Amino acid sequence: MPEEPQIHESAQGPRATPAAGRTAPTPRPVPGPRPVPGPRSAASPRPGSPVPTAARPAPPAARQPGGAADGKPRPPAASRPEPRPENRSGSPRPGSAASQPQIQLIPAPVEGAVDAAEEAVDLLLESGRAPGDILVLTTGEQHPWAAHELSFGEAAYWAQHDAREDVFFADAGAMDRASARPVVVVAVNGGGDTAAARALPAAMSRAEALLVVCGEPQRINAVLGAGV
């Protein structure tokens, strides 16, 4: 039998230089640390971001209080013309010659007219009337307050009338010295028809807004008329 040829292993060593005409392979870069990127400037856009558009217009200024819709400021409230009060020449003012006070009748007997007048004064004060707005007159016997104050002298008595700080009580016979007040209360507590006939028209001329008469309705109607 013929023998198989034996293959002898050659010893390892440097390979032979490639033949001329062949291109040597390009060496691959050895991996290493990457360079740290520097800080980005505000003007340099990020990769992949859209290109910035033109600057947006500034929002409109806030509307000033009291401004008009067209943006023009209105004049301040102090310079605006104020509405003029309505002139009602047809309605007379209280206390004028052409006006008459409202008349209120409180039925009461002669002996109870002063008490009825005092109750009327209390109601007027409770409703908000100032004490200095009320004048009380008596056709007969004087009110106890007037008699007490006259004991200190007429000068001190009428000084309280002029001060107009409290309700003033007087005799209807002294009507000439009494000044007009918003409310006049008359107590027909005697003196007869003649005294009432003199006192009631004078009291009506002194009352600026309201005349309250306390007494017998028949006597009062006879003096002032059936329409009271």
C-alpha positions as CSV (number, residue, x, y, z in Angstrom):
1,M,0.0,0.0,0.0
2,P,1.3,3.5,-0.8
3,E,1.9,5.7,2.3
4,E,-0.1,9.0,2.8
5,P,1.9,12.1,2.5
6,Q,2.6,13.8,5.9
7,I,1.9,17.4,6.3
8,H,4.5,19.1,8.5
9,E,3.4,22.1,10.6
10,S,5.5,25.1,10.1
11,A,6.7,27.0,13.1
12,Q,4.7,30.2,13.8
13,G,6.4,33.4,13.0
14,P,5.9,36.7,11.2
15,R,3.9,36.5,8.2
16,A,5.4,37.4,4.9
17,T,5.0,40.9,3.6
18,P,2.2,41.2,1.1
19,A,3.2,41.3,-2.3
20,A,3.7,44.5,-4.2
21,G,0.6,46.0,-5.7
22,R,-1.8,45.1,-2.8
23,T,-3.3,47.9,-0.6
24,A,-2.7,47.6,3.0
25,P,-5.9,47.6,5.1
26,T,-6.7,50.9,6.9
27,P,-6.2,50.7,10.7
28,R,-9.4,51.2,12.7
29,P,-9.4,53.9,15.3
30,V,-9.0,52.8,18.8
31,P,-12.1,53.7,20.9
32,G,-11.4,56.3,23.7
33,P,-13.1,59.0,25.7
34,R,-15.2,61.4,23.7
35,P,-14.6,65.2,23.9
36,V,-16.9,67.0,26.4
37,P,-19.1,69.5,24.4
38,G,-18.7,73.1,25.4
39,P,-21.6,75.3,26.7
40,R,-24.2,76.3,24.2
41,S,-24.9,79.9,23.6
42,A,-28.4,81.3,23.8
43,A,-28.3,82.2,20.1
44,S,-27.4,78.7,19.0
45,P,-30.6,76.6,18.5
46,R,-30.7,73.1,19.5
47,P,-30.5,70.5,16.8
48,G,-33.9,69.5,15.6
49,S,-35.6,72.6,17.0
50,P,-37.7,74.9,14.7
51,V,-36.2,78.1,13.5
52,P,-37.4,80.9,15.7
53,T,-40.0,83.1,14.1
54,A,-40.2,86.9,14.2
55,A,-40.8,88.5,17.7
56,R,-44.4,88.6,18.7
57,P,-46.0,92.1,19.2
58,A,-46.3,93.3,22.8
59,P,-49.7,92.9,24.3
60,P,-51.9,96.0,24.5
61,A,-51.6,98.2,27.6
62,A,-54.1,97.6,30.3
63,R,-57.3,99.7,30.1
64,Q,-57.3,102.5,32.6
65,P,-60.2,102.7,35.0
66,G,-62.9,105.0,33.6
67,G,-61.4,104.8,30.0
68,A,-63.6,104.8,27.0
69,A,-63.9,101.9,24.6
70,D,-61.8,103.7,22.0
71,G,-58.9,104.0,24.5
72,K,-59.2,107.7,25.1
73,P,-59.3,108.6,28.8
74,R,-62.4,110.1,30.1
75,P,-62.3,113.3,32.2
76,P,-62.3,112.8,36.0
77,A,-65.6,112.8,37.9
78,A,-64.8,116.2,39.4
79,S,-64.8,117.8,36.0
80,R,-67.9,116.2,34.7
81,P,-71.0,118.4,34.7
82,E,-73.3,117.6,37.5
83,P,-77.1,117.3,36.9
84,R,-78.9,120.5,37.8
85,P,-81.8,120.2,40.3
86,E,-85.2,120.3,38.8
87,N,-87.0,123.6,39.3
88,R,-90.5,122.9,40.3
89,S,-92.0,126.3,40.4
90,G,-95.6,124.9,40.6
91,S,-95.1,123.5,44.1
92,P,-94.7,126.2,46.8
93,R,-92.1,125.8,49.5
94,P,-93.0,125.2,53.1
95,G,-93.3,128.4,55.0
96,S,-93.9,130.6,52.0
97,A,-97.0,132.8,51.8
98,A,-98.6,130.6,49.0
99,S,-98.2,127.4,51.0
100,Q,-100.4,126.1,53.8
101,P,-99.5,123.6,56.5
102,Q,-101.1,120.2,56.9
103,I,-103.7,120.3,59.5
104,Q,-104.4,117.4,61.9
105,L,-107.3,117.3,64.3
106,I,-107.2,115.3,67.6
107,P,-110.5,115.2,69.3
108,A,-110.3,115.9,73.0
109,P,-112.5,117.6,75.6
110,V,-111.5,120.9,77.0
111,E,-110.1,119.4,80.2
112,G,-108.1,116.8,78.2
113,A,-106.7,119.1,75.4
114,V,-103.4,119.7,77.2
115,D,-102.8,115.9,77.7
116,A,-103.7,115.3,74.1
117,A,-101.2,117.9,73.0
118,E,-98.4,116.4,75.2
119,E,-99.1,113.0,73.6
120,A,-98.9,114.5,70.1
121,V,-95.6,116.0,71.0
122,D,-94.3,112.7,72.2
123,L,-95.3,111.1,68.9
124,L,-93.6,113.8,66.9
125,L,-90.4,113.4,68.8
126,E,-90.5,109.6,68.4
127,S,-91.0,110.0,64.6
128,G,-87.7,112.0,64.4
129,R,-88.8,115.6,64.9
130,A,-86.3,117.8,66.6
131,P,-87.5,119.3,69.9
132,G,-86.7,122.8,68.6
133,D,-89.1,122.3,65.7
134,I,-92.2,122.2,68.0
135,L,-94.2,125.1,69.4
136,V,-97.2,124.3,71.8
137,L,-99.9,126.9,72.4
138,T,-102.7,126.9,74.8
139,T,-106.0,129.0,74.5
140,G,-107.0,128.8,78.1
141,E,-104.8,128.1,81.2
142,Q,-101.1,128.1,80.6
143,H,-99.1,124.9,80.4
144,P,-97.4,123.9,83.7
145,W,-94.0,124.2,82.1
146,A,-94.7,127.7,80.9
147,A,-96.0,128.8,84.3
148,H,-92.9,127.4,86.0
149,E,-90.4,129.1,83.6
150,L,-92.2,132.4,83.8
151,S,-91.6,132.4,87.5
152,F,-87.9,133.1,86.7
153,G,-88.7,136.1,84.6
154,E,-89.9,136.8,81.1
155,A,-86.4,137.5,79.9
156,A,-85.1,134.0,80.8
157,Y,-88.4,132.5,79.5
158,W,-88.2,134.0,76.0
159,A,-84.5,133.4,75.8
160,Q,-85.3,129.7,75.7
161,H,-87.7,130.4,72.9
162,D,-85.0,132.2,70.9
163,A,-82.5,129.4,71.5
164,R,-84.8,126.9,69.8
165,E,-83.2,124.0,71.6
166,D,-86.4,122.4,73.1
167,V,-90.1,122.3,72.8
168,F,-91.5,125.7,73.8
169,F,-94.9,126.2,75.5
170,A,-96.6,129.5,75.3
171,D,-100.0,131.2,75.8
172,A,-101.9,131.8,72.6
173,G,-102.3,135.4,73.7
174,A,-98.5,135.9,73.3
175,M,-98.6,134.8,69.7
176,D,-97.0,138.0,68.5
177,R,-93.7,137.2,70.2
178,A,-93.6,133.6,69.0
179,S,-91.7,132.9,65.8
180,A,-92.6,130.4,63.1
181,R,-91.7,126.7,63.6
182,P,-92.1,123.6,61.4
183,V,-94.8,122.2,63.8
184,V,-97.3,124.1,65.9
185,V,-99.6,122.2,68.4
186,V,-102.6,124.1,69.7
187,A,-104.5,122.9,72.8
188,V,-107.9,124.4,72.8
189,N,-108.3,124.1,76.6
190,G,-110.6,127.0,77.2
191,G,-111.0,130.7,76.6
192,G,-114.2,130.4,74.7
193,D,-114.9,130.6,71.0
194,T,-113.3,134.1,70.8
195,A,-110.0,132.9,72.0
196,A,-110.0,129.9,69.6
197,A,-111.0,132.1,66.7
198,R,-108.0,134.3,67.3
199,A,-105.5,131.5,68.2
200,L,-106.2,129.1,65.4
201,P,-105.6,131.4,62.3
202,A,-102.5,132.8,64.0
203,A,-101.2,129.3,64.7
204,M,-101.7,128.4,61.1
205,S,-99.6,131.3,60.0
206,R,-96.8,130.2,62.4
207,A,-96.8,126.5,61.3
208,E,-94.4,125.9,58.4
209,A,-95.3,122.2,57.8
210,L,-97.8,120.8,60.3
211,L,-100.6,122.2,62.5
212,V,-102.0,119.9,65.2
213,V,-105.2,121.1,66.9
214,C,-106.4,119.3,70.1
215,G,-109.9,120.1,71.2
216,E,-113.6,119.7,70.5
217,P,-114.1,119.0,66.8
218,Q,-117.3,121.1,66.5
219,R,-115.6,124.2,67.9
220,I,-112.5,123.8,65.8
221,N,-114.6,123.2,62.6
222,A,-116.6,126.3,63.3
223,V,-113.4,128.4,63.4
224,L,-111.3,126.8,60.7
225,G,-114.2,125.4,58.5
226,A,-115.8,122.0,57.9
227,G,-112.9,120.9,55.7
228,V,-110.5,120.4,58.6
